[in-house]
Amino acid sequence: MENKVLEKAKDFYFIAFAVMMYYFLNEYIDVGLHITYRHAFALVLFFSATLLFMYKPNIARGFTAFKDACIYSIPLLVTTVVSLFIWFVETVDVGVISRGLSSSFIYANMLSFALAAGAMLYIFGRRGIWYNLVAILIANILMIVTVIAQNGLGSYMSEFITLVTTFAGVTGDIIVQAEIHELAFCLGAYLIYMFYKPKKSIVYFILLFLSLFCFLSAFKRIAMIAIAIALVFGYLLKFVAHYNQKTASRLVTFFVFVVIGLLIAYIALIKADAFELLEKAGINTSGRVEIYNAVDDFYEFNPGFLGNGIGFLTYQLNTFMKVGVASVHNDFLQHFIDLGFWGYIIWLVSMTLIRVWYFGRKGKVEDAIITFMLTLYLIIVSTTDNTMNYPLLTGVLAILMMGNGFEENVRNTEFKMFGYISDANKKEESDSLL
């Protein structure tokens, strides 16, 4: 009985801190540096799981969670190493280096949130995927309830229905308060996972309904487009895998190389004033022509372009340039300007190919497909928003990519380490929540 109480307390502890991580989006701690609450809570999750590991270690489980988080975070290593090389060659001031590293390790540290995802998986196994979703929904619903309490349920639902039926053509003053963009992108990733792997349970449908409600309250059209495209590719690959898994695996790799090629070509098109041509053709680019023209002098599209180091463009936009925005709303152009021609390509490979190959290794085609779908989703939403800088989305993508085959990986790791599988790791816990 006492053990069950302690287990429930442990579950409540981790879910509560996960809720706070998703709820406090803008608050920060001032310790000379501004550390966001969500970053602090992510570290609390990681260090709490580390303490439990030290008290009662499950070596294979801990090693798998930590290794997966590190592999997922390789793009952070790439941006750091490439930037250090650029700064060394350019012999920049220490202040520039400090500013660049702080943007990667203090504001949007990919590793911290990947480790938080690993902590949830270490504690809960694959159930951690769903407990993390519950935390997001609790945080988002609390925000929406606050809006409803201030304006009334009837007014909120009226504007919600108008928002959905007009496909965000009409957005009311009340519903706009519920546009929690970062959480909407997080839920978009979950919707891909849930539609790709549907379950026949009441809990699943409740979570799906609440996820759709919160997602539609924010109504990010680019996320809807990204979900649709990702699922089309996912279902196609799933169909191929049903008949021939090797062909499906090769097809995933082929699609990844196509995506990398398109993202390189995307920068070339921007440099060639493609968006200006779109404006002349009557297509509204939401002011991106002015922004891209403003940063045009910072880069060249050729193999000789070395780059400026991570954080360069953000600093220029916020300090010296008067274009009315703090970012270019295009993560790929930003990384190209910061990392240079070859650094950008290495970064693309680390974000796409390495993740797909790693999580889909040893014939795990389903994991490769899920990783590709989520990568494609991230890429599409990042073409119009700075979603690469959304740390909570980083954590969600990490837990979904790491979590799908987590317990199988733990068993394989333990057998490789010790030649046997312990009782603690034999039980499959994947759908116990659903």
C-alpha positions as CSV (number, residue, x, y, z in Angstrom):
1,M,0.0,0.0,0.0
2,E,2.8,2.4,0.9
3,N,4.6,1.7,-2.3
4,K,1.5,2.5,-4.3
5,V,1.1,5.8,-2.5
6,L,4.8,6.7,-3.2
7,E,4.3,5.7,-6.9
8,K,1.2,8.0,-7.2
9,A,3.1,10.8,-5.5
10,K,6.0,10.4,-7.9
11,D,3.6,10.4,-10.9
12,F,1.9,13.6,-9.5
13,Y,5.3,15.3,-9.0
14,F,6.5,14.7,-12.5
15,I,3.2,15.6,-14.2
16,A,2.8,18.7,-12.0
17,F,6.3,20.0,-13.1
18,A,5.5,19.2,-16.7
19,V,2.3,21.2,-16.4
20,M,4.2,24.2,-15.1
21,M,6.8,23.8,-17.9
22,Y,4.0,24.2,-20.4
23,Y,2.0,26.9,-18.5
24,F,4.7,29.5,-17.7
25,L,5.6,30.6,-21.2
26,N,6.9,34.1,-20.7
27,E,8.1,34.3,-17.1
28,Y,11.8,34.2,-16.4
29,I,14.2,34.1,-13.5
30,D,16.8,37.0,-13.4
31,V,20.1,35.6,-12.1
32,G,22.3,37.9,-14.1
33,L,21.0,35.9,-17.1
34,H,17.3,35.6,-17.9
35,I,16.5,31.9,-17.5
36,T,12.9,31.1,-18.5
37,Y,10.7,29.2,-16.1
38,R,10.0,26.5,-18.7
39,H,13.8,26.0,-19.0
40,A,14.1,25.7,-15.2
41,F,11.2,23.3,-15.0
42,A,12.7,21.1,-17.8
43,L,15.9,20.9,-15.8
44,V,14.0,20.1,-12.6
45,L,12.4,17.1,-14.5
46,F,15.8,15.9,-15.7
47,F,17.6,16.3,-12.3
48,S,14.6,14.7,-10.5
49,A,14.8,11.7,-12.8
50,T,18.6,11.6,-12.2
51,L,18.1,11.5,-8.5
52,L,15.7,8.6,-8.8
53,F,18.2,6.8,-11.1
54,M,20.9,7.2,-8.5
55,Y,18.6,5.9,-5.7
56,K,17.3,2.9,-7.7
57,P,19.1,2.7,-11.0
58,N,17.7,1.0,-14.1
59,I,20.9,1.3,-16.1
60,A,19.6,0.2,-19.5
61,R,16.6,2.5,-19.2
62,G,18.7,5.5,-18.1
63,F,21.4,4.9,-20.7
64,T,18.8,4.6,-23.5
65,A,16.9,7.8,-22.4
66,F,20.1,9.8,-22.1
67,K,21.6,8.6,-25.3
68,D,18.5,9.2,-27.3
69,A,18.2,12.7,-26.0
70,C,21.9,13.4,-26.9
71,I,21.4,12.0,-30.5
72,Y,18.3,14.1,-30.9
73,S,20.2,17.2,-29.8
74,I,23.0,16.8,-32.3
75,P,21.8,19.9,-34.2
76,L,22.7,21.9,-31.1
77,L,26.2,20.5,-31.3
78,V,26.4,21.3,-35.0
79,T,25.4,25.0,-34.5
80,T,27.9,25.3,-31.6
81,V,30.9,23.7,-33.4
82,V,30.2,25.5,-36.7
83,S,29.8,28.8,-34.9
84,L,33.0,28.4,-32.9
85,F,34.9,27.7,-36.1
86,I,33.4,30.8,-37.8
87,W,34.3,32.9,-34.7
88,F,37.8,31.5,-34.7
89,V,38.4,32.3,-38.4
90,E,36.8,35.8,-38.1
91,T,38.6,36.5,-34.7
92,V,35.4,38.0,-33.2
93,D,35.1,39.6,-29.8
94,V,34.4,37.5,-26.7
95,G,31.1,39.4,-26.4
96,V,29.9,38.1,-29.7
97,I,30.7,34.6,-28.8
98,S,29.0,35.0,-25.4
99,R,25.9,36.4,-27.0
100,G,25.7,33.6,-29.6
101,L,26.2,30.8,-27.1
102,S,23.7,32.3,-24.7
103,S,21.0,32.3,-27.4
104,S,21.6,28.5,-27.9
105,F,22.1,27.4,-24.3
106,I,20.1,29.8,-22.2
107,Y,17.0,30.8,-24.2
108,A,16.2,27.7,-26.4
109,N,18.5,24.9,-25.2
110,M,17.5,21.9,-27.3
111,L,19.4,19.5,-25.0
112,S,17.5,20.6,-21.8
113,F,14.1,19.9,-23.3
114,A,15.3,16.6,-24.9
115,L,16.6,15.6,-21.5
116,A,13.2,16.5,-19.9
117,A,11.6,14.3,-22.5
118,G,14.1,11.5,-21.7
119,A,13.2,12.0,-18.0
120,M,9.5,11.4,-18.7
121,L,10.3,8.3,-20.6
122,Y,12.7,7.0,-17.9
123,I,10.0,7.4,-15.2
124,F,6.9,6.3,-17.2
125,G,8.2,4.4,-20.2
126,R,6.1,4.9,-23.3
127,R,3.2,6.1,-21.0
128,G,5.4,9.2,-20.7
129,I,4.2,10.2,-24.2
130,W,0.6,10.4,-23.0
131,Y,1.4,11.9,-19.6
132,N,3.3,14.7,-21.4
133,L,0.2,15.3,-23.6
134,V,-2.0,15.4,-20.4
135,A,0.4,18.1,-19.0
136,I,0.1,20.2,-22.2
137,L,-3.7,19.9,-22.2
138,I,-4.0,20.9,-18.5
139,A,-1.8,23.9,-19.1
140,N,-3.6,25.0,-22.2
141,I,-7.1,24.4,-20.8
142,L,-6.2,26.5,-17.7
143,M,-5.3,29.3,-20.1
144,I,-8.5,29.0,-22.0
145,V,-10.6,28.7,-18.8
146,T,-9.0,32.0,-17.7
147,V,-10.2,33.6,-20.9
148,I,-13.6,32.2,-20.6
149,A,-13.9,33.3,-16.9
150,Q,-13.1,36.9,-18.0
151,N,-15.4,37.0,-21.1
152,G,-18.1,34.3,-20.6
153,L,-18.5,30.8,-22.1
154,G,-21.1,31.9,-24.6
155,S,-19.0,34.7,-26.1
156,Y,-15.9,32.4,-26.3
157,M,-17.8,29.6,-28.0
158,S,-19.5,32.0,-30.4
159,E,-16.1,33.4,-31.5
160,F,-14.6,29.8,-31.6
161,I,-17.3,28.6,-34.0
162,T,-16.8,31.7,-36.2
163,L,-13.0,31.2,-36.2
164,V,-13.4,27.6,-37.3
165,T,-16.2,28.1,-39.9
166,T,-14.4,31.0,-41.5
167,F,-11.0,29.2,-41.4
168,A,-9.6,32.0,-39.3
169,G,-10.9,34.6,-41.8
170,V,-12.7,36.3,-38.9
171,T,-10.9,36.3,-35.5
172,G,-12.6,37.9,-32.5
173,D,-11.0,39.9,-29.7
174,I,-11.8,37.1,-27.2
175,I,-10.6,34.1,-29.1
176,V,-7.4,35.8,-30.0
177,Q,-6.4,35.6,-26.3
178,A,-6.4,31.8,-26.6
179,E,-4.0,31.8,-29.5
180,I,-1.2,30.1,-27.6
181,H,1.0,29.5,-30.6
182,E,3.7,27.4,-29.1
183,L,1.3,25.0,-27.5
184,A,-0.7,24.8,-30.7
185,F,2.4,23.6,-32.6
186,C,3.0,21.1,-29.8
187,L,-0.5,19.7,-30.1
188,G,-0.1,19.6,-33.9
189,A,2.8,17.2,-33.5
190,Y,0.6,15.1,-31.2
191,L,-2.3,15.1,-33.6
192,I,0.1,13.6,-36.3
193,Y,1.1,10.9,-33.9
194,M,-2.5,10.2,-32.8
195,F,-3.9,10.1,-36.3
196,Y,-1.1,7.9,-37.5
197,K,-1.4,5.4,-34.6
198,P,-5.1,5.5,-33.6
199,K,-6.3,3.6,-30.5
200,K,-9.7,2.1,-29.7
201,S,-10.2,3.4,-26.2
202,I,-12.3,6.1,-24.5
203,V,-9.2,7.8,-23.0
204,Y,-7.7,8.1,-26.5
205,F,-10.8,9.8,-27.9
206,I,-11.0,12.1,-24.9
207,L,-7.4,13.2,-25.4
208,L,-8.0,13.5,-29.1
209,F,-11.1,15.7,-28.6
210,L,-9.3,18.0,-26.1
211,S,-6.2,18.2,-28.3
212,L,-8.4,19.2,-31.3
213,F,-10.3,21.8,-29.2
214,C,-7.1,23.5,-27.9
215,F,-5.4,23.3,-31.3
216,L,-8.4,24.8,-33.1
217,S,-8.6,27.6,-30.5
218,A,-5.2,28.8,-31.6
219,F,-6.0,27.9,-35.3
220,K,-2.5,28.0,-36.9
221,R,-3.2,27.4,-40.6
222,I,0.4,26.6,-41.4
223,A,0.2,23.8,-38.8
224,M,-2.9,22.4,-40.4
225,I,-1.2,22.3,-43.7
226,A,1.8,20.7,-42.2
227,I,-0.3,18.1,-40.4
228,A,-2.1,17.2,-43.6
229,I,1.1,16.9,-45.7
230,A,2.9,14.9,-43.0
231,L,0.0,12.4,-42.7
232,V,-0.2,12.0,-46.5
233,F,3.4,10.9,-46.5
234,G,3.0,8.9,-43.4
235,Y,0.0,6.9,-44.7
236,L,1.8,6.4,-48.0
237,L,4.9,5.0,-46.3
238,K,2.7,2.9,-44.0
239,F,1.0,1.4,-47.0
240,V,4.3,0.6,-48.7
241,A,5.7,-0.8,-45.4
242,H,2.7,-3.2,-45.1
243,Y,3.9,-5.0,-48.3
244,N,7.7,-4.3,-48.2
245,Q,9.4,-2.8,-45.2
246,K,12.8,-2.5,-46.9
247,T,11.3,-0.5,-49.8
248,A,9.5,1.8,-47.3
249,S,12.8,2.3,-45.4
250,R,14.6,3.2,-48.6
251,L,11.7,5.5,-49.6
252,V,12.0,7.4,-46.3
253,T,15.7,8.0,-46.9
254,F,15.0,9.1,-50.4
255,F,12.3,11.6,-49.2
256,V,14.8,12.9,-46.6
257,F,17.4,13.7,-49.3
258,V,14.7,15.4,-51.4
259,V,13.7,17.6,-48.4
260,I,17.4,18.5,-47.8
261,G,17.7,19.4,-51.5
262,L,14.5,21.5,-51.4
263,L,15.6,23.4,-48.3
264,I,18.9,24.3,-50.0
265,A,17.0,25.4,-53.1
266,Y,14.6,27.4,-50.9
267,I,17.5,29.7,-49.8
268,A,18.5,30.1,-53.5
269,L,15.0,31.2,-54.4
270,I,14.9,33.7,-51.6
271,K,18.2,35.1,-52.7
272,A,16.9,35.3,-56.3
273,D,14.0,37.5,-55.1
274,A,11.3,34.8,-55.6
275,F,9.2,36.4,-52.9
276,E,9.3,39.7,-54.6
277,L,8.0,38.0,-57.8
278,L,5.2,36.5,-55.6
279,E,4.2,40.0,-54.4
280,K,4.2,41.3,-58.0
281,A,1.9,38.4,-58.9
282,G,-0.6,39.6,-56.3
283,I,0.3,37.1,-53.5
284,N,0.5,38.5,-50.1
285,T,3.8,37.4,-48.4
286,S,3.0,39.2,-45.1
287,G,5.9,41.7,-45.4
288,R,8.5,39.1,-45.9
289,V,9.8,40.8,-49.1
290,E,10.8,43.8,-47.0
291,I,12.4,41.6,-44.3
292,Y,14.4,39.5,-46.8
293,N,15.6,42.6,-48.6
294,A,16.7,44.1,-45.3
295,V,19.0,41.1,-44.6
296,D,20.1,40.5,-48.2
297,D,23.5,42.0,-47.6
298,F,24.3,39.6,-44.8
299,Y,24.7,36.5,-47.0
300,E,25.6,35.1,-50.4
301,F,24.3,31.9,-51.9
302,N,27.6,30.2,-52.8
303,P,29.9,27.6,-51.3
304,G,32.3,30.3,-50.2
305,F,29.9,31.9,-47.8
306,L,31.3,31.1,-44.4
307,G,28.5,32.4,-42.2
308,N,28.4,34.8,-39.2
309,G,27.9,32.5,-36.2
310,I,24.7,31.6,-34.3
311,G,22.8,34.5,-32.9
312,F,24.2,37.0,-35.4
313,L,21.0,37.7,-37.3
314,T,18.8,38.0,-34.2
315,Y,21.2,40.5,-32.7
316,Q,21.3,42.6,-35.9
317,L,17.5,42.7,-36.2
318,N,17.0,43.6,-32.6
319,T,19.8,46.2,-32.3
320,F,20.6,47.9,-35.5
321,M,17.9,47.3,-38.1
322,K,14.5,49.0,-38.2
323,V,12.3,46.5,-40.0
324,G,9.7,46.2,-37.2
325,V,10.4,42.5,-36.4
326,A,12.8,40.7,-34.0
327,S,13.3,37.7,-36.4
328,V,13.0,36.9,-40.1
329,H,10.2,34.3,-39.4
330,N,12.1,31.9,-41.4
331,D,14.3,29.5,-39.5
332,F,16.1,28.2,-42.6
333,L,17.2,31.6,-43.8
334,Q,18.3,32.5,-40.3
335,H,20.4,29.4,-40.0
336,F,21.9,29.9,-43.4
337,I,23.0,33.4,-42.6
338,D,24.3,32.3,-39.2
339,L,26.0,29.0,-40.2
340,G,27.0,29.6,-43.8
341,F,26.6,27.4,-46.8
342,W,28.3,24.2,-45.5
343,G,27.3,24.7,-41.9
344,Y,23.7,25.0,-43.0
345,I,23.9,21.7,-45.0
346,I,25.5,19.9,-42.0
347,W,22.8,21.3,-39.8
348,L,20.1,20.1,-42.2
349,V,21.6,16.6,-42.2
350,S,21.7,16.5,-38.4
351,M,18.1,17.6,-38.1
352,T,16.7,15.2,-40.7
353,L,18.9,12.3,-41.9
354,I,20.6,11.6,-38.6
355,R,17.4,11.5,-36.6
356,V,15.6,9.4,-39.1
357,W,18.4,6.9,-39.5
358,Y,19.0,6.7,-35.7
359,F,15.4,6.3,-34.6
360,G,14.7,4.0,-37.5
361,R,17.8,1.9,-37.1
362,K,17.8,-2.0,-37.1
363,G,14.7,-2.2,-39.3
364,K,12.4,-0.1,-37.1
365,V,10.5,1.2,-40.1
366,E,7.5,2.6,-38.1
367,D,9.9,4.6,-36.0
368,A,11.6,6.0,-39.1
369,I,8.2,6.9,-40.6
370,I,7.1,8.7,-37.4
371,T,10.4,10.6,-37.2
372,F,10.2,11.6,-40.8
373,M,6.6,12.8,-40.4
374,L,7.4,14.9,-37.4
375,T,10.5,16.3,-39.1
376,L,8.5,17.2,-42.1
377,Y,5.9,18.9,-39.9
378,L,8.7,20.9,-38.2
379,I,10.2,21.9,-41.5
380,I,6.9,23.2,-42.9
381,V,5.8,25.2,-39.9
382,S,9.4,26.6,-39.7
383,T,9.2,28.2,-43.2
384,T,6.8,30.8,-41.9
385,D,7.4,30.8,-38.1
386,N,10.4,30.6,-35.8
387,T,9.3,27.3,-34.5
388,M,12.9,26.0,-34.3
389,N,13.2,28.4,-31.4
390,Y,10.2,27.0,-29.6
391,P,11.8,24.9,-26.9
392,L,8.5,23.2,-25.8
393,L,8.0,22.0,-29.4
394,T,11.5,20.7,-29.3
395,G,10.6,18.6,-26.2
396,V,7.4,17.3,-27.7
397,L,9.1,16.2,-30.9
398,A,11.8,14.6,-28.8
399,I,9.4,12.5,-26.7
400,L,7.5,11.4,-29.7
401,M,10.6,10.4,-31.7
402,M,12.3,8.8,-28.7
403,G,9.2,7.3,-27.2
404,N,7.7,5.1,-29.8
405,G,10.3,2.4,-29.7
406,F,11.6,3.2,-26.3
407,E,11.0,0.1,-24.3
408,E,12.2,-2.2,-27.1
409,N,15.4,-0.1,-27.2
410,V,15.8,-0.5,-23.5
411,R,15.5,-4.3,-23.7
412,N,18.0,-4.4,-26.6
413,T,20.4,-2.2,-24.7
414,E,20.1,-4.3,-21.5
415,F,20.7,-7.5,-23.4
416,K,23.7,-6.1,-25.1
417,M,25.1,-4.8,-21.9
418,F,24.4,-7.7,-19.5
419,G,23.3,-10.6,-21.7
420,Y,19.8,-10.8,-20.1
421,I,16.6,-8.7,-19.7
422,S,15.6,-7.9,-16.2
423,D,12.0,-8.3,-14.9
424,A,11.7,-4.5,-14.6
425,N,12.2,-4.1,-18.4
426,K,10.3,-7.1,-19.6
427,K,6.9,-5.6,-19.2
428,E,5.5,-3.7,-22.2
429,E,4.0,-0.5,-20.8
430,S,3.2,1.3,-24.0
431,D,-0.6,1.6,-23.9
432,S,-1.3,1.2,-20.2
433,L,-2.6,4.8,-20.0
434,L,-4.9,4.3,-23.0
